Amino acid sequence: MIEDGRALFVQIAESVEDSIIDGSLAPEAQAPSTNELAAFHRINPATAAKGIALLVDKGILYKRRGIGMFVAANARPLLLDERRARFALRFIDPLIGEARKLGLSGDDLAALIQSRAATAATPISDSTQEGPAR
C-alpha cells in the first residue's frame, strides 16, 4: 500500500477513505487509532496522526473525547463526491479534449465508453453509484 513519491500521511488518509467508500468502515463506526495505523503500516505514530487529522479537517472523521475517532454520518457521500470530481479532472476532462481533437461527438464518445465498459474484465455496476456522477 505504501508508495514512493507521495506523502505517507496522505496515503494513510486515503487508506481510511477507501475503507469508508467500500463499506468496511460504516458511518458512526470507530476508525482505527493512530497507534493501530502506525503499527500496521510500520510508520511513526505522528505520521499516522497527521493522516487522521487530514480526515478530521475534511469532516470525514470526528473525535469522541476519551473514546476515539469515528466516521461521520455523511462521510461516504462526501468522499464519493470528492473522488468523482477528482476523477473527472484527471480522466474525463483530458478524454473530452482528445475526443474533440478526433472529431467525436458527445454521443460518439458515450457509445465508445459504453462499448468498452461492456467488454471490460470487471463490469461497472450501476448499483455502486449514489446520485449522479460529478
C-alpha positions as CSV (number, residue, x, y, z in Angstrom):
1,M,0.0,0.0,0.0
2,I,2.8,2.5,0.8
3,E,4.1,4.0,-2.4
4,D,7.1,6.1,-3.2
5,G,6.6,9.7,-4.2
6,R,3.5,10.6,-2.2
7,A,3.4,11.7,1.4
8,L,2.8,8.8,3.8
9,F,0.2,10.7,5.8
10,V,-1.8,11.3,2.6
11,Q,-1.6,7.6,1.8
12,I,-2.8,6.7,5.3
13,A,-5.8,9.1,4.9
14,E,-6.6,7.6,1.5
15,S,-6.5,4.1,3.0
16,V,-9.0,5.0,5.6
17,E,-11.1,6.8,2.9
18,D,-11.0,3.6,0.9
19,S,-12.4,1.6,3.8
20,I,-15.2,4.1,4.2
21,I,-16.0,4.0,0.5
22,D,-16.0,0.2,0.3
23,G,-18.2,0.0,3.4
24,S,-15.7,-1.8,5.7
25,L,-15.9,1.3,7.9
26,A,-19.5,2.2,8.3
27,P,-21.0,5.6,9.3
28,E,-20.5,6.1,13.0
29,A,-18.1,3.2,13.3
30,Q,-14.9,3.7,15.3
31,A,-11.9,4.4,13.0
32,P,-8.5,2.7,13.6
33,S,-6.5,4.5,16.2
34,T,-3.3,6.3,15.3
35,N,-1.3,3.6,17.1
36,E,-3.1,0.8,15.2
37,L,-2.4,2.5,11.9
38,A,1.2,3.2,12.8
39,A,1.8,-0.4,13.8
40,F,0.0,-1.9,10.8
41,H,1.9,0.3,8.3
42,R,5.1,0.3,10.3
43,I,5.3,4.1,10.4
44,N,5.8,6.8,13.0
45,P,2.6,7.4,15.0
46,A,2.9,11.2,14.3
47,T,2.7,10.4,10.6
48,A,-0.5,8.4,11.1
49,A,-1.9,11.2,13.3
50,K,-1.3,13.7,10.5
51,G,-3.3,11.4,8.2
52,I,-6.1,11.2,10.7
53,A,-6.0,15.0,11.2
54,L,-6.4,15.5,7.5
55,L,-9.7,13.4,7.6
56,V,-10.9,15.4,10.6
57,D,-10.3,18.6,8.8
58,K,-12.3,17.3,5.8
59,G,-15.2,16.3,8.1
60,I,-14.8,12.6,7.4
61,L,-13.8,11.7,10.9
62,Y,-14.7,13.2,14.2
63,K,-13.5,12.7,17.8
64,R,-15.4,11.5,20.7
65,R,-13.5,12.6,23.7
66,G,-11.9,9.8,25.6
67,I,-13.2,7.2,23.2
68,G,-11.5,7.7,19.8
69,M,-12.2,8.8,16.2
70,F,-15.4,7.9,14.4
71,V,-16.7,8.0,10.9
72,A,-19.0,10.9,10.2
73,A,-22.5,10.0,9.1
74,N,-22.1,11.7,5.8
75,A,-18.5,10.6,5.1
76,R,-19.2,8.2,2.3
77,P,-21.2,10.7,0.1
78,L,-18.6,13.4,0.8
79,L,-15.8,11.1,-0.3
80,L,-17.7,9.9,-3.4
81,D,-18.3,13.5,-4.5
82,E,-14.7,14.4,-3.9
83,R,-13.4,11.3,-5.8
84,R,-15.8,11.8,-8.7
85,A,-14.7,15.4,-9.1
86,R,-11.0,14.3,-9.0
87,F,-11.8,11.5,-11.5
88,A,-13.4,14.0,-13.8
89,L,-10.4,16.3,-13.7
90,R,-7.8,13.6,-14.1
91,F,-9.5,11.4,-16.7
92,I,-12.8,12.8,-18.1
93,D,-11.6,16.3,-19.0
94,P,-8.5,15.0,-20.9
95,L,-10.7,12.4,-22.6
96,I,-13.1,15.0,-23.8
97,G,-10.3,17.2,-25.1
98,E,-8.9,14.3,-27.1
99,A,-12.3,13.3,-28.3
100,R,-12.8,16.9,-29.6
101,K,-9.4,16.7,-31.5
102,L,-10.6,13.5,-33.1
103,G,-14.0,15.0,-34.1
104,L,-16.0,12.7,-31.9
105,S,-19.4,14.0,-30.7
106,G,-20.7,13.5,-27.2
107,D,-22.9,10.7,-28.4
108,D,-19.9,9.1,-30.2
109,L,-17.8,9.3,-27.0
110,A,-20.6,7.9,-24.8
111,A,-21.1,5.0,-27.3
112,L,-17.4,4.2,-27.2
113,I,-17.3,4.2,-23.4
114,Q,-20.4,2.0,-23.3
115,S,-18.8,-0.4,-25.7
116,R,-15.6,-0.6,-23.8
117,A,-17.4,-0.9,-20.4
118,A,-19.4,-3.8,-21.8
119,T,-16.3,-5.7,-22.7
120,A,-14.2,-4.8,-19.6
121,A,-13.0,-7.7,-17.4
122,T,-14.7,-6.2,-14.4
123,P,-18.1,-4.7,-15.2
124,I,-19.2,-1.4,-13.9
125,S,-22.2,-1.7,-11.7
126,D,-24.8,1.0,-11.6
127,S,-25.7,-0.1,-8.0
128,T,-22.4,1.3,-6.6
129,Q,-23.3,4.9,-7.5
130,E,-25.0,7.2,-5.1
131,G,-26.6,10.0,-7.2
132,P,-25.2,11.5,-10.4
133,A,-21.5,11.3,-11.1
134,R,-19.8,14.7,-10.9
